[in-house]
Amino acid sequence: MQVTLPQFEMIDSLMAQLLRMGEFETCADPRAYIRTSNRLFDACVDAVGYDYANDFASALECAADIVARALLGTITVLDDVEA
């Protein structure tokens, strides 16, 4: 499996935003939490496909899996800059 560097950076950034918001039940802006979660799921689908992303209970779990596997080297992160 492989993702591009911009896809990885987008997933990592959105995951960090979602984590900073805290738990949904106690977050300051539930609409922003849902919007960010939806954007994160879309980014995961773009990177690894719907079937893979949909196997997780939440977008946050899918993103954590992608980021962890990319950092461990089990997912290849491609630099898509054209020379």
MARVEX-997204 format. One record per residue (C-alpha): chain; z, y, x. Coordinates in nm, 3 decimals. Example, Ala and Ser with C-alpha at 12.3 -4.5 7.8 and 13.67 -1.06 7.14 Angstrom:
<rs>
r zakol->A Z->0.780 Y->-0.450 X->1.230
r zakol->A Z->0.714 Y->-0.106 X->1.367
</rs>
This chain:
<rs>
r zakol->A Z->0.000 Y->0.000 X->0.000
r zakol->A Z->-0.071 Y->0.351 X->0.123
r zakol->A Z->-0.018 Y->0.711 X->0.013
r zakol->A Z->-0.148 Y->1.034 X->0.156
r zakol->A Z->0.080 Y->1.278 X->0.333
r zakol->A Z->0.045 Y->1.543 X->0.057
r zakol->A Z->0.136 Y->1.279 X->-0.206
r zakol->A Z->0.441 Y->1.175 X->-0.003
r zakol->A Z->0.550 Y->1.537 X->0.044
r zakol->A Z->0.508 Y->1.611 X->-0.328
r zakol->A Z->0.713 Y->1.305 X->-0.429
r zakol->A Z->0.982 Y->1.385 X->-0.172
r zakol->A Z->1.002 Y->1.749 X->-0.283
r zakol->A Z->1.019 Y->1.673 X->-0.656
r zakol->A Z->1.277 Y->1.401 X->-0.596
r zakol->A Z->1.494 Y->1.649 X->-0.402
r zakol->A Z->1.461 Y->1.905 X->-0.683
r zakol->A Z->1.567 Y->1.648 X->-0.940
r zakol->A Z->1.862 Y->1.533 X->-0.732
r zakol->A Z->1.980 Y->1.893 X->-0.687
r zakol->A Z->1.988 Y->1.934 X->-1.066
r zakol->A Z->2.249 Y->1.660 X->-1.095
r zakol->A Z->2.283 Y->1.422 X->-1.386
r zakol->A Z->2.076 Y->1.499 X->-1.696
r zakol->A Z->2.383 Y->1.507 X->-1.921
r zakol->A Z->2.551 Y->1.780 X->-1.716
r zakol->A Z->2.257 Y->1.976 X->-1.573
r zakol->A Z->2.229 Y->2.348 X->-1.640
r zakol->A Z->1.873 Y->2.331 X->-1.778
r zakol->A Z->1.779 Y->2.003 X->-1.954
r zakol->A Z->1.422 Y->2.120 X->-2.018
r zakol->A Z->1.366 Y->2.188 X->-1.648
r zakol->A Z->1.512 Y->1.845 X->-1.567
r zakol->A Z->1.270 Y->1.673 X->-1.805
r zakol->A Z->0.976 Y->1.880 X->-1.681
r zakol->A Z->1.057 Y->1.795 X->-1.318
r zakol->A Z->1.107 Y->1.428 X->-1.403
r zakol->A Z->0.768 Y->1.418 X->-1.576
r zakol->A Z->0.600 Y->1.586 X->-1.278
r zakol->A Z->0.768 Y->1.335 X->-1.048
r zakol->A Z->0.645 Y->1.041 X->-1.254
r zakol->A Z->0.291 Y->1.184 X->-1.254
r zakol->A Z->0.306 Y->1.224 X->-0.875
r zakol->A Z->0.423 Y->0.864 X->-0.839
r zakol->A Z->0.141 Y->0.740 X->-1.064
r zakol->A Z->-0.113 Y->0.939 X->-0.862
r zakol->A Z->0.019 Y->0.788 X->-0.539
r zakol->A Z->0.078 Y->0.422 X->-0.627
r zakol->A Z->-0.078 Y->0.364 X->-0.969
r zakol->A Z->0.061 Y->0.340 X->-1.321
r zakol->A Z->0.146 Y->-0.031 X->-1.315
r zakol->A Z->0.360 Y->-0.001 X->-1.001
r zakol->A Z->0.532 Y->0.323 X->-1.109
r zakol->A Z->0.601 Y->0.196 X->-1.459
r zakol->A Z->0.798 Y->-0.105 X->-1.327
r zakol->A Z->1.095 Y->0.124 X->-1.253
r zakol->A Z->1.358 Y->0.242 X->-1.500
r zakol->A Z->1.302 Y->0.607 X->-1.408
r zakol->A Z->1.075 Y->0.834 X->-1.208
r zakol->A Z->1.365 Y->0.898 X->-0.972
r zakol->A Z->1.400 Y->0.527 X->-0.893
r zakol->A Z->1.027 Y->0.494 X->-0.831
r zakol->A Z->1.025 Y->0.799 X->-0.605
r zakol->A Z->1.325 Y->0.671 X->-0.410
r zakol->A Z->1.144 Y->0.341 X->-0.355
r zakol->A Z->0.827 Y->0.513 X->-0.235
r zakol->A Z->1.012 Y->0.748 X->0.000
r zakol->A Z->1.233 Y->0.475 X->0.143
r zakol->A Z->0.942 Y->0.236 X->0.196
r zakol->A Z->0.733 Y->0.512 X->0.357
r zakol->A Z->1.017 Y->0.598 X->0.596
r zakol->A Z->1.067 Y->0.231 X->0.679
r zakol->A Z->0.695 Y->0.183 X->0.739
r zakol->A Z->0.625 Y->-0.069 X->0.463
r zakol->A Z->0.404 Y->0.191 X->0.292
r zakol->A Z->0.144 Y->0.359 X->0.511
r zakol->A Z->0.136 Y->0.738 X->0.492
r zakol->A Z->-0.212 Y->0.865 X->0.570
r zakol->A Z->-0.278 Y->1.213 X->0.703
r zakol->A Z->-0.582 Y->1.305 X->0.497
r zakol->A Z->-0.690 Y->1.603 X->0.711
r zakol->A Z->-1.060 Y->1.576 X->0.782
r zakol->A Z->-1.169 Y->1.648 X->1.137
</rs>
